[in-house]
Amino acid sequence: MLNRAILVGRLTADPNLRHTPNGVPVANFTLAVNRMFANQQGEREADFINCVIWRKPAENAANYLKKGSMAGVDGRLQTRSYDDQDGKRVYVTEVVADSVQFLDSKRDNSQQGNYQTNNRQNYQQNTQDPFASDGQPIDIQDDDLPF
């Protein structure tokens, strides 16, 4: 059995971050995903797919995604049901995301831009050319190799 959903689209609104009674973060958002074909009038249509993500990735999504952000979602489809105020059974189908990728460029998302700039500076400070030695052989043991 396989239950996998991979989506790329734009958020229709800012993610809604909440916490369970036990303090576990959970974020909900809707992703507008364009269809690959046009309708009879020649217009492209979109599907609006509800997504939910839990824990630290939920906090990251709430902090760095906003309405209009391009995102990639990898997860699984889930259907749940509950009784509304009138006692009527309501069914909800959503994608429970395992991961969300932020697909906007740095220029497109100013919030995310600061985060990425700081990471790039840290990366540049920590990167040194390991082969910039004085031409001496590098001592690598067989146990150091990952294969």
C-alpha positions, 0 to 999 in steps of 0.5 A: 500500500502506498499513500504519498502526496507531493504538491507544489503551489502557492499559499492562499493565506498565512499559515495558522499556527496553533498548539495542542493542549499538550503544547505540540505546534500544528499549522494549517494552510491551503495550497493552490495547485495549478492543474496541468491543463486548461478548461474548455474556455482556455483558462488554467484552473487550480485545486485548493488543497488543505495541508497540516504540519506538526511540531518544529516544521509547523513553527518554521512554516508559520515563521517563514511562509506567508500568503502567496509563498511558493511551497513544496509539500511532501506528505500523505492524504488523510480523511477524518470526520467529526460532528459539527454543532448541528450533530451533522457528520463532517468529513475532511480530507487533507494532506498531512505534510512530512516536510514543507520546502520553501521555494521562493527566491530570497528576493521574493520573501523578505522574512525568509531573506534575513534568515537565509542571509544569516545562514549564508554568512555562517556558511561562508565563515565555516567553509575553508578549502580542505584541499588548500594545504601545502600539497602534502598527502591527506591521511584518510583511514578506511574507517573514515570513508562512508562506503 
